């Protein structure tokens, strides 16, 4: 006898997960969070609009920094532009993937489009890893041959200040909403990282203007590249964990098994699998051996609801599939 429950999930975003469904889970989304205290003016706009405004500012500064890097010869400006590109890409992935993931499932894509953001994050992670590695190599070459480097310190300083101001405005826009939305909080922290990158570039520009010491530009480039690489690698590790259908981080299979076995009427649990479509969208399946009395007195339906409730309340799993088996049933599954 097989019994299935497939909870309906709303779109999730890669870096931020939404937990929603019939089992009592709770969570956060780009559109579902609300502020505990009303905020007037532009900062009181919806979270999606705030993120869009932050994205517009970040994208504009990225273009300015790329142009500044080309005309000033500053590698640090280019590194800071890549740093901002990472944050802009993350915002684009979150916003676009949220829209794509909301498309309904069909016969070819029975789980819908929730993995769209995973593939976007994969491209983002690979691109940033390659760019940061190139910046690090170029910075080392500049340190080895400083006599070949000439950086226009004044232009470098002006562009870095523009970046600092823009990041400050973005932080101000997000400052109120970040207290109650995990999505906006994530964007706020990313912008803070950009702001620190701009400060580092300003320091290098001032050193160049006051002393003429060009290696300051390469050193700051290495610092910013070092800020990017761990995040890019961490993003790729998470993407590969999702694509390889690994058990979601923080979930212990044996702990789930113990919870299920503690449910009255459950004799054994085997062929237990838990994976995720994207971050925050775990999927679960298991074979559950139940006592004969559960089938005899019709308690199987209630037992199914209890198991669903256990997963939803303790592990925030909304999409679950259970196969009920009689006690003593011979299991023929090859990977039992």
Secondary structure, DSSP 8 states (H G I E B T S, - for coil): -EEEEE-------SSS----STTS-----TTT---SS---SGGGS-HHHHHHHHHHHHHHHHHHHHHHHHHH--HHHHHHHHHHHHHHHHHHHHHHHHHHHTS---SS-TTTTTTHHHHHHHHHHHHHHHHHHHHHHHHHHHHHTGGG----HHHHHHHHHHHHHHHHHHHHHHTTGGGT-HHHHHHHHHHHHHHHHHHHHHHHHHHHHHH--THHHHHHHHHHHHHHHHHHHHHHHHHHHHHTT---TT--HHHHHHHHHTSTTEEEEEEEEEEESSTT-EEEEEEEEE-HHHHHTTTHHHHHHHHHHHHHHHH---EEEEEEEETT-----TT-
